[in-house]
Amino acid sequence: MWVVVYHAQGWPQLPDMNEYIRAFFAWGFVGVDIFFVISGCVMAIVLNQFATGRREALQFFAHRLVRIYLGWWPIFLMYCCWLAFTGQLGSDKDLFNSFFLFLAPPQNLVTAVLWTLTFELYFYGIMSALVLLKVQYRDLAVKIVFLGVAGYTLLMTLQHRFEPENVFVSTSAMRFWASPLLLEFLGGFMVYRCIEKNTAQSRAGWLAAVLALSIVSAAYHQFFARHPGGLEVFYHYPDRVVLVGAAACSLLGLILLLPRRNSSRWNSLALAAGGISYAIYLSHPLVFSLSSAVFGSINPENIHKKIMYLCMLTALVGICLVYHYFLERPLHLWGRKMIDKSLGAPTRKQLNRSSPAAPQ
């Protein structure tokens, strides 16, 4: 939702808001960094369940593809219908790469938010390769990849390849294959492993890191960034990972060390929120566009703008609840069932129930 309100800043009916609220919304782009770190953590949890083997690696990757694609493809069709209806489905739209979430310029996709899912699929491929390794070597492999990407990023930074004037000579490795953003996925993975091995760590240290890095990130973004877009833009990806990515990793470490809540009501709410988050992320630009069309002929006072804004956000959540429980989730469960039926049940590791986020 932080990403949603960030993107909603361009909504035509955006109401006047308190300057502090606007400042909070303007930082919504860091929701992507938090999302990448959480994804790394979740993959560490899931990987804990898989033994070594080619069939297990294939099943792991197939499960990830089903989760991504069967949640996205119905919404992709909705985007295509809406773009065709509004005359925006021109030759500039790359439907093939949008459908399969392959690497492409964000402006050519049916919605620009898909660039993050391209990274997500790439990370799943790396995690699938880990399933081929013996369990005792997986953490070492992640550290090697992390150091490799960090070393490449440092080299490119020292050569000033991330400067705005050199953007036209930036390579696909800088932008994707060895992008600094991969460090956030890998960082989330390593933070989980760190907490899993030692749950007696001090929460105060992680909290201090969150606060310090957040303050430094805000100051850097506001006063020291070399580009008007600040930490959000490609030129500052190395700085963004060191500051915002590290803050997100620290936040993850703090959360993993918090006492677990056993309330069934709380767990149900958390599951519902987590369940619809993917649909919210994918569909919110489409809902914004539809809302603008519905309210486009209205020229209300500011109070009415606030009502429309709240209606838009409420409609987004309501639509995604229906979509998740009646389409996305059934398709996902069906897809997993078909995979398990085709590949057979893989050999799974014994879960470490003492880990901070072991599934109940």
C-alpha positions as MATLAB code, in Angstrom:
seq = 'MWVVVYHAQGWPQLPDMNEYIRAFFAWGFVGVDIFFVISGCVMAIVLNQFATGRREALQFFAHRLVRIYLGWWPIFLMYCCWLAFTGQLGSDKDLFNSFFLFLAPPQNLVTAVLWTLTFELYFYGIMSALVLLKVQYRDLAVKIVFLGVAGYTLLMTLQHRFEPENVFVSTSAMRFWASPLLLEFLGGFMVYRCIEKNTAQSRAGWLAAVLALSIVSAAYHQFFARHPGGLEVFYHYPDRVVLVGAAACSLLGLILLLPRRNSSRWNSLALAAGGISYAIYLSHPLVFSLSSAVFGSINPENIHKKIMYLCMLTALVGICLVYHYFLERPLHLWGRKMIDKSLGAPTRKQLNRSSPAAPQ';
ca = [
       0.000    0.000    0.000;
       2.959    2.308    0.489;
       3.846    1.766   -3.165;
       0.193    2.345   -4.070;
      -0.050    5.741   -2.367;
       3.297    6.669   -3.906;
       1.984    5.970   -7.408;
      -1.322    7.659   -6.537;
       0.524   10.984   -6.348;
      -0.030   11.250  -10.095;
      -3.773   10.604   -9.791;
      -5.706   13.544  -11.328;
      -8.138   13.747   -8.410;
      -5.433   13.748   -5.728;
      -6.674   15.895   -2.826;
      -4.673   18.444   -0.893;
      -2.891   16.790    2.015;
      -0.768   17.663    4.981;
       2.866   18.195    3.971;
       4.038   15.402    6.290;
       1.580   12.953    4.736;
       2.758   13.972    1.283;
       6.374   13.475    2.347;
       5.532    9.986    3.642;
       3.753    9.102    0.390;
       6.706   10.443   -1.625;
       8.945    7.824    0.015;
       6.706    4.985   -1.143;
       9.284    3.855   -3.710;
      11.229    2.209   -0.852;
       8.354   -0.258   -0.592;
      10.062   -1.997   -3.527;
      13.267   -2.384   -1.508;
      11.316   -3.779    1.442;
       9.485   -6.105   -0.961;
      12.798   -7.422   -2.369;
      14.226   -8.005    1.117;
      11.069   -9.798    2.278;
      11.179  -11.926   -0.862;
      14.712  -13.025   -0.026;
      13.586  -13.938    3.485;
      10.583  -15.919    2.223;
      12.761  -17.855   -0.216;
      15.130  -18.738    2.629;
      12.156  -20.126    4.573;
      10.839  -22.073    1.574;
      14.293  -23.370    0.656;
      14.564  -24.825    4.170;
      11.959  -27.391    3.130;
      13.675  -28.700   -0.017;
      16.225  -31.475   -0.138;
      18.876  -31.624   -2.865;
      18.015  -32.885   -6.330;
      17.159  -31.982   -9.920;
      13.511  -32.906   -9.494;
      13.313  -30.817   -6.326;
      14.923  -27.850   -8.119;
      12.490  -28.163  -11.011;
       9.539  -28.410   -8.647;
      10.748  -25.427   -6.616;
      11.032  -23.274   -9.753;
       7.736  -24.523  -11.197;
       5.931  -23.629   -7.957;
       7.380  -20.123   -8.150;
       6.349  -19.702  -11.794;
       2.798  -20.816  -11.016;
       2.590  -18.351   -8.148;
       3.732  -15.459  -10.346;
       2.112  -16.232  -13.690;
      -1.302  -17.510  -12.620;
      -1.705  -14.414  -10.474;
      -0.595  -12.114  -13.286;
      -2.121  -13.495  -16.494;
      -5.803  -12.739  -15.712;
      -4.841   -9.155  -14.793;
      -2.740   -8.954  -17.976;
      -5.882   -9.672  -19.990;
      -7.712   -6.934  -18.078;
      -4.930   -4.467  -18.921;
      -5.069   -5.442  -22.599;
      -8.844   -4.982  -22.714;
      -8.680   -1.591  -21.027;
      -5.779   -0.354  -23.172;
      -7.576   -1.512  -26.329;
     -10.809    0.164  -25.205;
      -9.036    3.461  -24.522;
      -6.925    3.300  -27.702;
      -3.619    2.928  -25.845;
      -2.724   -0.567  -27.070;
      -0.310    0.609  -29.726;
       2.756   -0.967  -31.306;
       4.885    0.454  -28.500;
       3.357   -2.030  -26.044;
       5.447   -5.199  -25.803;
       2.747   -7.808  -25.142;
       5.088  -10.795  -25.366;
       7.500   -9.567  -22.694;
       4.603   -8.224  -20.627;
       2.929  -11.645  -20.686;
       6.052  -13.612  -19.746;
       7.611  -10.864  -17.588;
      10.830  -10.880  -19.591;
      13.338   -8.064  -19.511;
      12.063   -4.996  -21.398;
      11.970   -1.197  -20.942;
       9.243   -0.424  -18.336;
       7.610    2.130  -20.639;
       6.963   -0.606  -23.213;
       5.191   -2.948  -20.792;
       1.427   -2.846  -20.259;
       2.201   -1.474  -16.794;
       5.547   -0.171  -15.586;
       5.400   -1.993  -12.227;
       6.251   -5.292  -13.981;
       9.974   -4.544  -13.894;
      10.086   -5.713  -10.283;
       8.571   -9.084  -11.200;
      11.290   -9.577  -13.817;
      13.802   -9.257  -10.986;
      11.684  -11.586   -8.866;
      11.724  -14.341  -11.515;
      15.476  -13.945  -11.948;
      15.966  -14.337   -8.205;
      13.776  -17.460   -8.232;
      16.077  -18.903  -10.873;
      19.078  -18.312   -8.608;
      17.252  -19.933   -5.697;
      16.303  -22.917   -7.852;
      19.984  -23.451   -8.653;
      20.658  -23.620   -4.900;
      18.362  -26.650   -4.623;
      20.873  -28.505   -6.806;
      23.536  -27.982   -4.125;
      23.960  -29.945   -0.950;
      22.306  -28.190    1.957;
      25.589  -27.324    3.685;
      26.814  -25.404    0.623;
      23.754  -23.244   -0.034;
      24.569  -20.423    2.360;
      28.125  -20.289    1.007;
      26.799  -20.045   -2.557;
      24.546  -17.116   -1.609;
      27.515  -15.318    0.005;
      29.638  -15.881   -3.115;
      26.922  -14.460   -5.384;
      26.432  -11.528   -2.981;
      30.166  -10.721   -2.984;
      30.314  -11.097   -6.769;
      27.461   -8.633   -7.357;
      28.816   -6.257   -4.696;
      32.299   -6.372   -6.242;
      30.955   -5.711   -9.744;
      28.822   -2.818   -8.443;
      31.823   -1.314   -6.656;
      33.941   -1.601   -9.811;
      31.268    0.085  -11.949;
      30.868    2.810   -9.327;
      34.607    3.524   -9.196;
      34.564    3.777  -12.992;
      31.698    6.320  -12.697;
      29.425    4.090  -14.776;
      26.416    4.991  -12.610;
      26.783    8.727  -13.262;
      23.865   10.380  -15.158;
      26.104   11.333  -18.072;
      27.063    7.675  -18.596;
      23.554    6.245  -18.574;
      23.664    5.537  -22.311;
      26.687    3.256  -21.926;
      25.271    1.321  -18.983;
      25.091   -2.402  -19.662;
      22.339   -4.956  -19.112;
      24.566   -6.431  -16.401;
      24.460   -3.137  -14.504;
      20.728   -2.789  -14.970;
      19.686   -6.393  -14.437;
      21.980   -9.440  -14.424;
      24.309   -8.045  -11.755;
      22.142   -5.126  -10.657;
      22.789   -3.719   -7.178;
      19.126   -4.448   -6.405;
      19.926   -8.176   -6.349;
      21.844   -7.472   -3.141;
      18.520   -6.720   -1.433;
      17.100  -10.153   -2.272;
      20.309  -11.841   -1.151;
      20.481   -9.607    1.923;
      17.005  -10.678    3.023;
      18.043  -14.301    2.570;
      21.189  -13.844    4.681;
      19.423  -11.877    7.420;
      16.956  -14.725    7.881;
      19.794  -17.236    8.067;
      21.576  -15.033   10.601;
      18.518  -14.812   12.857;
      17.752  -18.506   12.379;
      21.184  -19.434   13.711;
      21.021  -17.059   16.676;
      17.586  -15.997   17.906;
      19.114  -14.520   21.069;
      20.337  -11.388   19.301;
      19.548   -7.950   20.688;
      16.532   -6.263   19.144;
      17.953   -2.904   20.226;
      20.891   -3.244   17.820;
      18.636   -3.962   14.861;
      16.319   -1.091   15.842;
      19.265    1.303   16.107;
      20.401    0.249   12.629;
      16.907    0.850   11.205;
      16.705    4.344   12.691;
      20.260    5.370   11.789;
      20.073    4.117    8.209;
      16.623    5.637    7.705;
      17.813    9.058    8.881;
      20.940    8.920    6.717;
      18.870    7.746    3.711;
      16.445   10.646    4.123;
      19.259   13.185    4.443;
      21.133   11.787    1.451;
      17.990   11.685   -0.682;
      17.118   15.260    0.207;
      20.489   17.021    0.233;
      23.282   14.966   -1.325;
      21.811   13.063   -4.291;
      23.493   13.897   -7.591;
      20.257   13.621   -9.586;
      16.896   15.376   -8.985;
      15.158   11.983   -8.709;
      17.290   11.106   -5.701;
      17.645    7.533   -4.522;
      14.747    6.383   -6.674;
      16.561    6.617  -10.012;
      18.959    4.133  -11.626;
      21.997    6.400  -11.142;
      21.703    5.965   -7.380;
      21.087    2.220   -7.207;
      24.421    1.535   -5.425;
      23.690    4.263   -2.858;
      20.092    3.087   -2.553;
      21.122   -0.470   -1.737;
      23.735    0.612    0.815;
      21.284    2.942    2.584;
      17.657    1.938    1.917;
      18.409   -1.736    1.265;
      20.437   -2.013    4.461;
      17.645   -0.249    6.387;
      15.115   -2.743    4.983;
      17.360   -5.661    5.963;
      17.671   -4.229    9.478;
      13.898   -3.844    9.676;
      13.525   -7.489    8.655;
      15.986   -8.569   11.344;
      14.062   -6.599   13.957;
      10.722   -8.086   12.897;
      12.065  -11.648   12.935;
      13.194  -11.147   16.531;
       9.844   -9.806   17.753;
       7.730  -12.171   19.860;
       5.398  -14.294   17.755;
       1.680  -13.644   18.167;
      -0.493  -16.747   18.404;
      -3.843  -14.977   18.064;
      -5.953  -16.739   15.443;
      -7.625  -13.422   14.594;
      -4.253  -11.759   14.050;
      -2.994  -14.668   11.945;
      -6.132  -14.615    9.800;
      -5.776  -10.871    9.226;
      -2.091  -11.248    8.347;
      -2.838  -14.072    5.910;
      -5.594  -12.043    4.235;
      -3.350   -8.978    3.896;
      -0.458  -11.046    2.582;
      -2.741  -12.932    0.227;
      -4.104   -9.870   -1.550;
      -0.848   -7.893   -1.588;
       0.272   -9.360   -4.929;
      -3.042   -8.508   -6.591;
      -2.920   -4.975   -5.133;
       0.566   -4.453   -6.498;
      -0.315   -5.711   -9.972;
      -3.710   -4.073  -10.405;
      -3.423   -0.659   -8.754;
      -2.352    1.245  -11.936;
      -5.369   -0.239  -13.722;
      -7.724    0.720  -10.872;
      -6.260    4.255  -10.899;
      -6.943    4.533  -14.615;
     -10.498    3.232  -14.249;
     -11.119    5.569  -11.307;
      -9.870    8.550  -13.298;
     -12.302    7.673  -16.088;
     -15.202    7.342  -13.628;
     -14.445   10.592  -11.799;
     -12.952   12.435  -14.776;
     -16.063   14.493  -15.498;
     -16.351   15.626  -11.880;
     -14.725   18.835  -10.723;
     -15.323   18.656   -6.972;
     -14.173   20.671   -4.017;
     -11.245   19.313   -2.032;
     -13.489   17.493    0.482;
     -15.026   15.554   -2.374;
     -11.585   14.767   -3.711;
     -10.726   13.157   -0.400;
     -13.865   11.054   -0.563;
     -13.019    9.949   -4.106;
      -9.446    9.160   -3.085;
     -10.651    6.979   -0.196;
     -13.236    5.349   -2.485;
     -10.491    4.511   -4.959;
      -8.277    2.886   -2.313;
     -11.243    1.044   -0.780;
     -12.336   -0.211   -4.192;
      -8.777   -1.391   -4.885;
      -8.688   -3.485   -1.712;
     -12.219   -4.816   -2.266;
     -11.547   -5.788   -5.877;
      -8.312   -7.514   -4.913;
      -9.981   -9.467   -2.101;
     -12.512  -10.842   -4.584;
      -9.829  -11.469   -7.200;
      -7.540  -13.288   -4.768;
     -10.082  -15.587   -3.152;
     -12.171  -16.387   -6.229;
      -9.601  -16.446   -9.026;
      -5.939  -16.056   -8.073;
      -5.856  -18.487   -5.138;
      -7.897  -21.264   -6.832;
      -5.696  -20.993   -9.934;
      -2.564  -21.121   -7.808;
      -3.705  -24.210   -5.886;
      -4.736  -25.901   -9.136;
      -1.362  -25.111  -10.706;
       0.571  -26.526   -7.757;
      -1.579  -29.645   -7.837;
      -0.841  -30.156  -11.538;
       2.889  -29.702  -10.945;
       2.975  -32.176   -8.083;
       0.925  -34.618  -10.122;
       3.333  -34.335  -13.056;
       6.638  -34.306  -11.172;
       5.700  -36.327   -8.112;
       6.157  -35.243   -4.521;
       9.755  -34.117   -3.897;
      11.834  -35.198   -0.944;
      11.650  -32.426    1.613;
      13.955  -31.535    4.452;
      12.818  -31.726    8.045;
      11.764  -28.212    9.046;
      13.718  -26.477   11.786;
      10.838  -25.549   14.096;
      13.070  -23.348   16.246;
      13.639  -20.911   13.394;
      12.057  -17.453   13.875;
       9.640  -17.714   10.981;
       9.096  -21.447   10.571;
       5.605  -22.043    9.160;
       3.029  -23.055   11.736;
];
